Amino acid sequence: MLLKARSDLELLEENRRFYDMLWTDARLIEPERFNTWPLVRSLIPQSRRRLEVAPGLRPRLPIEGTQFLDISAPALARLRARGASVVQGAVSSLPFPAGTFDLLCAFDIVEHVDDDDLALHELSRVAAADAAVLLSAPLDPSRWTAFDELVGHRRRYEPVELLAKLAEHGLSVERSAVYGMRPRSSYLANLGMWGLSHRRERAMWWYNRVMMPLAVRFQKKLALVPGMVDTEKVDEVLLVCRRDRAARSSRYAFDPLRTFKRTY
């Protein structure tokens, strides 16, 4: 469900401005510090070729041996300095051959693009048969707030709609979990939004130096369940998908050039 009509270019520029400023003064957080690490670690032995899209400075896949792609130059510079293999680009036009990767991670990304079908098509296209694809997505359009607008979201998903969309692109959900680091307190969320709107540089400093370290320190253990988790009152979900062997992403099957029409 679309919440606000903004063009691809507008969304891209809003996201680029927000995240360039966020990552300019941020510290890189090692993937081992996130609650996703036990899941990622379990997938590494069978995943020689790995891609993470839009990691910012919060990568979930191992920095060594993973290809990273992001629109933010400051984030890529920090990752490169850490020894990562990086390329600047967008999820809607991935510069990799079909079937390249055994493990893909794209957290906090499909809700940011105008054409999420194109983004999912691209992720499915570069995934090898039986590849694991880790995604996250915010749920329930009725939960839309100014926070979604501020951070460059295009949509929130109805769970049934999200599952159908993934299936259309050859991605089946094996496991899922409640996910996200957004404050439960509406007061803290509103304070953060006010700061980002009126005192952005100071708010970014607090986020990077205080809020994010605390969120990482006190994050709950990831509780994965088979299939889709009970989504009642869930703000965001993490999905462990599998690229079906025989399936093909059909939305763009007869227009192969469209994949490359939206190059940023």
KEMINU-145097 format. One line per 3 residues: number of its first residue (from 1); their letters; for each residue x, y, z of N, C-alpha, C. Coordinates in Angstrom, 1 decimal, m for minus. Layout:
BEGIN
NUM = a = X/Y/Z/X/Y/Z/X/Y/Z | ...
REM end
This chain:
BEGIN
1 = mll = 0.9/m1.2/0.0/0.0/0.0/0.0/0.9/1.2/0.0 | 0.6/2.1/m0.9/1.4/3.4/m1.1/0.8/4.5/m0.2 | 1.7/5.1/0.6/1.2/6.1/1.5/1.4/7.5/1.0
4 = kar = 2.3/7.8/0.2/2.5/9.1/m0.3/3.2/9.1/m1.7 | 2.7/9.8/m2.6/3.2/9.8/m4.0/4.5/10.7/m4.1 | 5.6/10.0/m4.2/6.9/10.7/m4.5/7.6/9.9/m5.6
7 = sdl = 8.2/10.6/m6.4/8.9/10.0/m7.6/10.2/9.2/m7.1 | 10.7/8.4/m8.0/11.9/7.6/m7.7/13.0/8.6/m7.3 | 13.2/9.6/m8.1/14.3/10.6/m7.9/14.1/11.3/m6.6
10 = ell = 12.9/11.7/m6.2/12.6/12.4/m4.9/13.0/11.5/m3.8 | 12.5/10.2/m3.9/12.8/9.2/m2.8/14.3/9.0/m2.7 | 15.0/8.8/m3.8/16.4/8.6/m3.8/17.1/9.8/m3.2
13 = een = 16.8/11.0/m3.5/17.5/12.1/m3.0/17.2/12.3/m1.5 | 16.0/12.1/m1.1/15.6/12.2/0.3/16.4/11.2/1.1 | 16.5/9.9/0.6/17.2/8.9/1.3/18.7/9.2/1.3
16 = rrf = 19.2/9.6/0.2/20.6/9.9/0.1/21.0/11.0/1.1 | 20.3/12.1/1.1/20.6/13.2/2.0/20.5/12.8/3.5 | 19.5/12.0/3.8/19.3/11.6/5.2/20.4/10.7/5.6
19 = ydm = 20.7/9.7/4.8/21.7/8.7/5.2/23.1/9.1/5.0 | 23.4/10.0/4.1/24.7/10.6/4.0/25.1/11.3/5.3 | 24.1/12.1/5.7/24.3/12.9/7.0/24.5/11.9/8.2
22 = lwt = 23.6/10.9/8.2/23.7/9.9/9.3/25.0/9.2/9.4 | 25.5/8.8/8.2/26.7/8.0/8.2/28.0/8.8/8.3 | 28.0/10.1/8.0/29.2/10.9/7.9/29.9/10.9/9.2
25 = dar = 29.2/11.0/10.3/29.8/11.0/11.7/29.6/9.7/12.5 | 29.1/8.7/11.8/28.8/7.4/12.5/30.0/6.5/12.6 | 30.0/5.6/13.6/31.0/4.6/13.7/30.5/3.3/13.2
28 = lie = 31.3/2.6/12.5/30.9/1.3/12.0/30.7/0.3/13.1 | 29.6/m0.4/13.1/29.2/m1.4/14.1/29.5/m2.8/13.5 | 30.3/m3.6/14.1/30.6/m4.9/13.6/29.4/m5.8/13.6
31 = per = 29.2/m6.6/12.6/28.0/m7.5/12.5/27.8/m8.4/13.6 | 28.9/m8.8/14.3/28.8/m9.7/15.4/28.0/m9.2/16.6 | 27.9/m7.8/16.6/27.2/m7.2/17.8/25.7/m7.2/17.6
34 = fnt = 25.1/m7.6/16.5/23.7/m7.5/16.3/23.0/m8.9/16.6 | 21.8/m8.8/16.9/21.1/m10.0/17.3/20.8/m10.9/16.1 | 21.2/m10.4/14.9/21.1/m11.2/13.7/22.3/m12.2/13.5
37 = wpl = 23.3/m12.0/14.2/24.6/m12.7/14.0/24.4/m14.2/14.1 | 23.7/m14.8/15.1/23.6/m16.2/15.2/22.9/m16.8/13.9 | 21.9/m16.1/13.4/21.3/m16.5/12.1/22.3/m16.4/11.0
40 = vrs = 23.0/m15.3/10.8/23.9/m15.1/9.7/25.1/m16.2/9.8 | 25.6/m16.4/11.0/26.6/m17.4/11.2/26.2/m18.8/10.8 | 25.0/m19.1/11.0/24.5/m20.4/10.7/24.4/m20.6/9.1
43 = lip = 24.3/m19.5/8.4/24.2/m19.6/7.0/25.5/m19.4/6.2 | 26.5/m19.0/6.9/27.8/m18.8/6.3/28.4/m20.0/5.6 | 28.4/m21.2/6.3/29.1/m22.3/5.7/28.7/m22.7/4.3
46 = qsr = 27.4/m22.5/4.0/26.9/m22.9/2.7/26.7/m21.6/1.8 | 27.3/m20.5/2.1/27.2/m19.3/1.4/28.5/m18.7/1.1 | 29.2/m19.1/0.0/30.5/m18.6/m0.3/30.4/m17.3/m0.9
49 = rrl = 29.4/m17.0/m1.7/29.2/m15.7/m2.4/28.1/m14.9/m1.7 | 28.4/m13.7/m1.2/27.5/m13.0/m0.4/27.4/m11.5/m0.8 | 26.1/m11.0/m0.7/25.9/m9.6/m1.0/25.0/m9.0/0.0
52 = eva = 25.4/m7.8/0.5/24.5/m7.0/1.4/24.2/m5.7/0.7 | 22.9/m5.4/0.6/22.4/m4.1/0.0/22.1/m3.1/1.0 | 22.5/m1.9/0.9/22.2/m0.8/1.8/22.6/m1.1/3.3
55 = pgl = 23.8/m1.6/3.5/24.2/m1.8/4.9/24.5/m0.6/5.8 | 24.7/0.6/5.1/25.1/1.7/5.9/26.4/1.4/6.7 | 26.4/1.8/7.9/27.5/1.4/8.8/27.0/0.4/9.9
58 = rpr = 25.9/m0.4/9.5/25.4/m1.4/10.3/25.3/m2.7/9.6 | 26.4/m3.2/9.0/26.3/m4.4/8.2/26.0/m5.6/9.1 | 25.2/m6.5/8.5/24.8/m7.7/9.2/25.6/m8.9/8.7
61 = lpi = 26.1/m8.9/7.5/27.0/m10.0/7.0/28.4/m9.7/7.3 | 29.3/m10.7/7.3/30.7/m10.5/7.6/31.3/m9.5/6.7 | 32.1/m8.7/7.2/32.8/m7.6/6.3/33.8/m8.3/5.4
64 = egt = 34.5/m9.3/5.8/35.4/m10.0/5.0/34.6/m11.0/4.1 | 34.8/m10.9/2.8/34.2/m11.9/2.0/32.8/m11.6/1.5 | 32.3/m10.4/1.8/31.0/m10.0/1.4/31.1/m8.8/0.4
67 = qfl = 30.3/m8.8/m0.6/30.1/m7.6/m1.5/29.1/m6.7/m0.9 | 29.4/m5.4/m0.8/28.4/m4.4/m0.2/28.1/m3.4/m1.3 | 26.8/m3.1/m1.3/26.3/m2.1/m2.3/25.4/m1.1/m1.5
70 = dis = 25.7/0.2/m1.7/24.9/1.3/m1.0/24.9/2.5/m1.9 | 23.9/3.4/m1.7/23.8/4.7/m2.4/24.7/5.7/m1.7 | 25.1/5.5/m0.4/25.7/6.5/0.4/27.3/6.4/0.3
73 = apa = 27.9/7.4/m0.3/29.3/7.4/m0.4/30.0/7.4/1.0 | 29.6/8.2/2.0/30.2/8.1/3.3/30.2/6.8/3.9 | 29.1/6.0/3.8/29.1/4.7/4.3/30.0/3.8/3.6
76 = lar = 30.1/3.9/2.3/31.0/3.0/1.5/32.4/3.3/1.8 | 32.8/4.6/2.0/34.1/5.0/2.3/34.6/4.3/3.6 | 33.7/4.3/4.6/34.0/3.7/5.9/34.2/2.2/5.8
79 = lra = 33.3/1.6/5.0/33.4/0.1/4.8/34.6/m0.3/4.1 | 35.0/0.5/3.0/36.2/0.3/2.3/37.4/0.4/3.2 | 37.4/1.4/4.0/38.6/1.6/4.9/38.7/0.4/5.9
82 = rga = 37.6/m0.3/6.1/37.6/m1.5/7.0/38.0/m2.7/6.2 | 38.2/m2.6/4.9/38.7/m3.8/4.1/37.6/m4.4/3.3 | 36.4/m3.8/3.3/35.2/m4.4/2.6/35.3/m4.1/1.1
85 = svv = 34.7/m5.0/0.3/34.5/m4.8/m1.1/33.2/m4.1/m1.3 | 33.2/m2.9/m1.9/32.1/m2.0/m2.0/31.8/m1.6/m3.4 | 30.6/m1.2/m3.7/30.2/m0.6/m5.0/29.0/0.3/m4.7
88 = qga = 29.0/1.5/m5.4/27.9/2.4/m5.2/26.8/2.1/m6.2 | 25.6/2.0/m5.7/24.5/1.7/m6.6/23.2/1.5/m5.8 | 22.1/1.1/m6.5/20.8/1.0/m5.9/20.2/m0.4/m6.1
91 = vss = 19.4/m0.8/m5.2/18.8/m2.1/m5.3/18.0/m2.3/m6.5 | 17.4/m1.3/m7.1/16.6/m1.4/m8.3/17.4/m1.7/m9.6 | 18.7/m1.6/m9.5/19.6/m1.9/m10.7/20.9/m2.5/m10.2
94 = lpf = 20.9/m3.7/m9.8/22.1/m4.3/m9.2/23.1/m4.7/m10.3 | 24.3/m4.2/m10.2/25.3/m4.4/m11.3/26.0/m5.8/m11.2 | 25.2/m6.9/m11.1/25.8/m8.2/m11.0/25.0/m9.2/m11.9
97 = pag = 25.7/m10.2/m12.4/25.1/m11.2/m13.3/24.0/m12.0/m12.5 | 23.1/m12.6/m13.2/22.1/m13.4/m12.6/22.7/m14.6/m11.9 | 22.1/m15.0/m10.8/22.5/m16.2/m10.1/23.9/m16.1/m9.4
100 = tfd = 24.3/m14.9/m9.0/25.7/m14.7/m8.5/25.8/m15.1/m7.1 | 24.8/m14.9/m6.2/25.1/m14.9/m4.8/24.3/m16.1/m4.1 | 24.9/m16.6/m3.1/24.3/m17.7/m2.3/23.6/m17.2/m1.1
103 = llc = 23.9/m16.0/m0.6/23.3/m15.3/0.5/23.2/m13.8/0.3 | 22.0/m13.3/0.4/21.8/m11.9/0.2/21.1/m11.3/1.5 | 21.4/m10.1/1.8/20.8/m9.4/2.9/20.4/m8.0/2.4
106 = afd = 19.1/m7.7/2.7/18.6/m6.4/2.3/17.6/m5.9/3.4 | 18.2/m5.5/4.5/17.4/m5.0/5.6/17.1/m3.5/5.3 | 15.8/m3.1/5.7/15.4/m1.7/5.7/15.6/m1.1/4.3
109 = ive = 15.2/m1.7/3.2/15.4/m1.2/1.9/14.2/m1.2/1.0 | 13.4/m2.3/1.0/12.3/m2.4/0.0/11.2/m1.4/0.3 | 11.1/m0.9/1.5/10.1/0.1/1.9/10.5/1.5/1.4
112 = hvd = 11.8/1.6/1.0/12.3/3.0/0.6/12.2/3.3/m0.9 | 12.0/2.3/m1.7/12.0/2.5/m3.1/10.6/2.6/m3.7 | 10.5/3.3/m4.8/9.2/3.5/m5.4/8.6/2.2/m6.0
115 = ddd = 9.5/1.5/m6.7/9.0/0.2/m7.4/9.6/m0.9/m6.6 | 8.9/m1.4/m5.6/9.5/m2.5/m4.8/9.5/m3.8/m5.6 | 8.6/m3.9/m6.6/8.6/m5.1/m7.4/9.9/m5.2/m8.2
118 = lal = 10.4/m4.1/m8.7/11.7/m4.1/m9.4/12.8/m4.4/m8.5 | 12.8/m3.9/m7.2/13.8/m4.2/m6.2/13.8/m5.7/m5.9 | 12.7/m6.3/m5.7/12.6/m7.7/m5.4/13.0/m8.5/m6.6
121 = hel = 12.6/m8.1/m7.8/13.0/m8.8/m9.0/14.6/m8.8/m9.1 | 15.2/m7.7/m8.8/16.7/m7.6/m8.9/17.3/m8.5/m7.8 | 16.8/m8.5/m6.6/17.3/m9.4/m5.6/17.2/m10.9/m6.0
124 = srv = 16.0/m11.2/m6.5/15.8/m12.6/m6.9/16.6/m12.9/m8.1 | 16.8/m12.0/m9.0/17.6/m12.2/m10.2/19.1/m12.6/m9.9 | 19.7/m11.9/m9.0/21.1/m12.1/m8.7/21.3/m13.3/m7.7
127 = aaa = 20.2/m13.8/m7.1/20.3/m14.9/m6.2/20.4/m16.2/m6.9 | 21.3/m17.1/m6.5/21.4/m18.4/m7.0/20.2/m19.3/m6.6 | 20.0/m20.4/m7.2/19.0/m21.3/m6.8/19.3/m21.8/m5.4
130 = daa = 18.2/m21.8/m4.6/18.3/m22.1/m3.2/19.1/m21.1/m2.3 | 19.4/m20.0/m2.8/20.0/m18.9/m2.0/19.1/m18.5/m0.9 | 19.8/m18.1/0.2/19.0/m17.5/1.3/19.0/m16.0/1.1
133 = vll = 17.8/m15.4/1.3/17.6/m14.0/1.1/17.0/m13.4/2.4 | 17.8/m12.6/3.1/17.3/m12.0/4.4/16.7/m10.6/4.1 | 15.5/m10.4/4.5/14.8/m9.1/4.2/14.2/m8.6/5.5
136 = sap = 13.9/m7.3/5.6/13.1/m6.8/6.7/12.1/m5.8/6.1 | 11.0/m5.7/6.7/9.9/m4.7/6.2/9.0/m4.3/7.3 | 8.6/m3.0/7.3/7.7/m2.5/8.2/6.3/m2.9/7.9
139 = ldp = 5.4/m3.2/8.8/4.1/m3.7/8.6/3.0/m2.7/9.0 | 1.8/m3.0/8.4/0.6/m2.3/8.8/0.6/m0.8/8.4 | m0.1/m0.5/7.2/m0.2/0.9/6.8/m0.8/1.8/7.8
142 = srw = m1.7/1.3/8.6/m2.3/2.1/9.6/m1.4/2.7/10.7 | m0.2/2.1/10.7/0.8/2.5/11.7/1.7/3.6/11.1 | 1.4/4.1/9.9/2.2/5.1/9.3/2.3/6.4/10.1
145 = taf = 3.5/6.9/10.3/3.6/8.1/11.1/4.6/9.1/10.4 | 4.8/10.2/11.0/5.8/11.2/10.5/7.2/10.6/10.5 | 7.4/9.6/11.3/8.7/9.0/11.3/9.0/8.3/10.0
148 = del = 8.0/7.6/9.5/8.2/6.9/8.2/8.5/7.9/7.1 | 7.8/9.0/7.1/8.0/10.1/6.2/9.4/10.6/6.3 | 9.9/10.9/7.5/11.1/11.5/7.8/12.3/10.7/7.3
151 = vgh = 12.2/9.3/7.5/13.4/8.5/7.1/13.3/8.0/5.7 | 12.3/8.5/4.9/12.3/8.1/3.5/11.5/6.9/3.1 | 10.6/6.4/4.0/9.8/5.3/3.6/8.8/5.6/2.5
154 = rrr = 8.5/4.7/1.7/7.5/4.8/0.6/6.2/4.1/1.0 | 6.3/3.1/1.9/5.1/2.2/2.2/5.4/1.5/3.5 | 4.3/1.0/4.0/4.2/m0.1/5.0/3.4/m1.3/4.3
157 = yep = 3.6/m2.5/4.8/3.0/m3.7/4.1/1.9/m4.3/5.0 | 0.9/m4.8/4.3/0.0/m5.8/4.8/0.7/m7.1/4.7 | 0.7/m7.9/5.8/1.5/m9.2/5.8/1.1/m10.1/4.6
160 = vel = m0.2/m10.2/4.3/m0.6/m11.1/3.3/m0.1/m10.6/1.9 | m0.2/m9.3/1.7/0.3/m8.7/0.5/1.8/m8.9/0.3 | 2.5/m8.8/1.4/4.0/m8.9/1.4/4.4/m10.4/1.0
163 = lak = 3.7/m11.4/1.6/4.0/m12.7/1.3/3.7/m13.0/m0.2 | 2.6/m12.5/m0.7/2.2/m12.7/m2.1/3.2/m12.1/m3.0 | 3.7/m10.9/m2.7/4.7/m10.2/m3.5/6.0/m11.0/m3.5
166 = lae = 6.4/m11.5/m2.4/7.6/m12.3/m2.4/7.5/m13.6/m3.2 | 6.4/m14.2/m3.1/6.1/m15.5/m3.9/6.2/m15.2/m5.4 | 5.7/m14.0/m5.8/5.7/m13.7/m7.2/7.1/m13.6/m7.7
169 = hgl = 8.0/m13.3/m6.9/9.4/m13.1/m7.3/10.3/m14.3/m6.9 | 9.6/m15.5/m6.7/10.3/m16.7/m6.4/11.0/m16.8/m5.1 | 10.4/m16.1/m4.1/11.0/m16.1/m2.7/10.0/m16.6/m1.7
172 = sve = 10.3/m17.7/m1.1/9.4/m18.3/m0.1/9.9/m18.1/1.3 | 9.0/m17.7/2.2/9.5/m17.4/3.6/9.6/m18.7/4.4 | 10.8/m19.0/4.8/11.1/m20.2/5.6/10.9/m19.9/7.1
175 = rsa = 11.4/m18.7/7.6/11.4/m18.4/9.0/11.2/m16.9/9.1 | 10.8/m16.4/10.2/10.6/m15.0/10.4/10.7/m14.6/11.9 | 10.8/m13.3/12.2/10.9/m12.9/13.6/10.5/m11.4/13.7
178 = vyg = 10.1/m11.0/14.9/9.8/m9.6/15.2/11.2/m8.9/15.1 | 11.2/m7.7/14.6/12.5/m7.1/14.3/12.4/m5.6/14.5 | 13.5/m4.9/14.5/13.5/m3.5/14.5/14.1/m2.9/15.8
181 = mrp = 14.6/m1.7/15.7/15.1/m1.0/16.9/14.4/0.4/17.1 | 13.3/0.6/16.5/12.6/1.8/16.8/12.1/1.8/18.2 | 12.2/3.0/18.9/11.8/3.1/20.3/10.3/2.8/20.4
184 = rss = 9.9/2.0/21.5/8.5/1.7/21.7/7.8/2.9/22.3 | 8.6/3.8/23.0/8.0/5.0/23.6/7.7/6.0/22.5 | 6.4/6.4/22.4/6.1/7.4/21.5/6.7/8.7/21.8
187 = yla = 7.0/9.0/23.1/7.7/10.2/23.5/9.1/10.3/22.9 | 9.8/9.2/23.0/11.2/9.1/22.5/11.2/9.3/21.0 | 10.2/8.6/20.3/10.1/8.7/18.9/9.8/10.1/18.4
190 = nlg = 8.9/10.7/19.1/8.5/12.1/18.8/9.6/13.1/19.0 | 10.4/12.9/20.1/11.5/13.7/20.4/12.6/13.6/19.4 | 12.8/12.3/18.9/13.8/12.1/17.9/13.4/12.8/16.6
193 = mwg = 12.1/12.7/16.2/11.6/13.3/15.0/11.8/14.8/15.1 | 11.4/15.4/16.2/11.6/16.8/16.4/13.1/17.2/16.2 | 14.0/16.5/16.8/15.4/16.8/16.7/15.9/16.7/15.3
196 = lsh = 15.4/15.6/14.6/15.9/15.5/13.2/15.3/16.6/12.3 | 14.1/17.1/12.6/13.5/18.2/11.8/14.1/19.5/12.2 | 14.5/19.8/13.4/14.9/21.1/13.9/16.3/21.3/14.3
199 = rre = 16.9/20.2/14.7/18.3/20.2/15.2/19.0/19.0/14.6 | 19.1/18.9/13.3/19.4/17.6/12.7/20.9/17.2/13.0 | 21.8/18.1/13.0/23.2/17.7/13.3/23.3/17.2/14.7
202 = ram = 22.7/17.9/15.6/22.8/17.4/17.0/22.0/16.1/17.2 | 20.9/16.0/16.6/20.1/14.7/16.7/20.9/13.5/16.1 | 21.6/13.8/15.0/22.4/12.7/14.4/23.6/12.3/15.4
205 = wwy = 24.1/13.3/16.0/25.2/13.0/17.0/24.7/12.1/18.1 | 23.5/12.5/18.7/22.9/11.7/19.7/22.6/10.3/19.3 | 22.1/10.2/18.0/21.7/8.9/17.5/22.9/8.0/17.4
208 = nrv = 24.0/8.5/16.8/25.2/7.7/16.5/26.0/7.4/17.8 | 26.0/8.4/18.7/26.9/8.2/19.9/26.2/7.7/21.1 | 24.9/7.8/21.2/24.1/7.4/22.4/23.1/6.4/22.1
211 = mmp = 22.1/6.7/21.2/20.9/5.9/21.0/21.3/4.6/20.3 | 22.1/4.6/19.3/22.4/3.4/18.6/23.2/2.4/19.4 | 24.3/2.9/20.1/25.0/1.9/21.0/24.1/1.3/22.1
214 = lav = 23.2/2.1/22.6/22.2/1.6/23.6/21.3/0.6/23.0 | 20.8/0.8/21.8/19.9/m0.1/21.1/20.6/m1.4/20.9 | 21.9/m1.4/20.5/22.6/m2.6/20.2/22.8/m3.4/21.5
217 = rfq = 23.2/m2.6/22.5/23.5/m3.3/23.8/22.3/m4.0/24.4 | 21.1/m3.4/24.2/19.9/m4.0/24.9/18.9/m4.7/23.9 | 19.3/m4.9/22.7/18.5/m5.6/21.8/18.1/m7.0/22.3
220 = kkl = 16.9/m7.4/22.0/16.5/m8.8/22.4/17.0/m9.8/21.4 | 17.1/m11.0/21.9/17.5/m12.2/21.1/16.5/m12.4/20.0 | 16.9/m12.6/18.8/16.0/m12.8/17.7/15.3/m14.2/17.9
223 = alv = 14.0/m14.1/17.9/13.2/m15.3/18.1/12.5/m15.8/16.8 | 13.2/m16.6/16.1/12.8/m17.0/14.7/11.7/m18.2/14.9 | 10.7/m18.1/14.0/9.7/m19.2/14.0/9.5/m19.6/12.6
226 = pgm = 9.0/m20.8/12.3/8.8/m21.3/11.0/7.7/m20.4/10.3 | 7.9/m20.1/9.0/6.9/m19.3/8.3/6.8/m17.9/8.8 | 5.6/m17.3/8.6/5.4/m15.9/9.1/5.0/m15.8/10.5
229 = vdt = 5.7/m15.0/11.3/5.4/m14.8/12.7/4.0/m14.2/12.8 | 3.4/m14.3/14.0/2.1/m13.7/14.2/2.4/m12.2/14.2 | 1.7/m11.5/13.2/2.1/m10.1/13.0/1.2/m9.1/13.7
232 = ekv = 0.3/m9.6/14.6/m0.6/m8.7/15.3/0.3/m7.8/16.2 | 0.2/m6.5/16.1/0.9/m5.5/16.8/2.4/m5.5/16.6 | 2.8/m6.1/15.5/4.2/m6.1/15.1/4.5/m4.9/14.2
235 = dev = 5.6/m4.1/14.5/5.9/m3.0/13.7/6.8/m3.3/12.5 | 7.7/m4.3/12.7/8.6/m4.6/11.6/9.0/m6.1/11.8 | 9.2/m6.7/10.6/9.4/m8.2/10.6/10.7/m8.5/9.8
238 = llv = 11.5/m9.5/10.3/12.6/m10.0/9.6/12.2/m11.3/8.9 | 12.5/m11.5/7.7/12.1/m12.6/6.9/13.4/m13.4/6.4 | 13.4/m14.7/6.6/14.4/m15.5/6.0/13.8/m16.3/4.9
241 = crr = 14.1/m15.8/3.6/13.5/m16.4/2.4/14.5/m17.3/1.7 | 13.9/m18.2/0.9/14.7/m19.1/0.1/14.3/m18.9/m1.4 | 15.3/m18.7/m2.2/15.1/m18.5/m3.7/14.7/m19.9/m4.3
244 = dra = 13.5/m20.0/m4.7/13.0/m21.2/m5.3/13.8/m21.6/m6.5 | 14.0/m22.9/m6.6/14.9/m23.4/m7.7/14.2/m23.1/m9.1 | 12.9/m23.5/m9.2/12.3/m23.5/m10.5/11.6/m22.1/m10.8
247 = ars = 11.4/m21.3/m9.8/10.6/m20.1/m9.9/11.4/m19.0/m10.7 | 10.7/m18.1/m11.3/11.3/m17.0/m12.0/10.5/m15.8/m11.6 | 11.1/m14.7/m11.4/10.4/m13.4/m11.1/9.8/m13.0/m12.4
250 = sry = 8.4/m13.0/m12.5/7.7/m12.9/m13.7/7.3/m11.4/m14.1 | 7.4/m10.5/m13.1/6.9/m9.2/m13.4/7.6/m8.5/m14.5 | 8.9/m8.8/m14.7/9.7/m8.1/m15.8/10.3/m9.2/m16.7
253 = afd = 9.7/m10.4/m16.8/10.2/m11.4/m17.6/10.3/m11.1/m19.0 | 9.4/m10.3/m19.5/9.4/m10.0/m21.0/9.9/m8.6/m21.3 | 10.6/m8.0/m20.3/11.1/m6.7/m20.5/12.5/m6.6/m19.8
256 = plr = 13.5/m7.4/m20.3/14.8/m7.5/m19.6/15.5/m6.2/m19.5 | 15.3/m5.2/m20.4/16.0/m4.0/m20.3/15.4/m3.1/m19.2 | 14.2/m3.3/m18.7/13.7/m2.5/m17.7/14.5/m2.5/m16.4
259 = tfk = 15.1/m3.6/m16.2/16.0/m3.8/m15.0/17.0/m2.6/m15.0 | 17.5/m2.1/m16.1/18.5/m1.2/m16.1/18.1/0.2/m16.5 | 16.7/0.4/m16.5/16.2/1.7/m16.9/16.3/2.8/m15.8
262 = rty = 16.4/2.3/m14.5/16.5/3.2/m13.4/17.8/3.1/m12.7 | 18.8/3.6/m13.4/20.2/3.6/m12.9/20.4/4.9/m12.2 | 20.9/4.8/m11.0/21.1/6.0/m10.2/22.5/6.5/m10.3
REM end
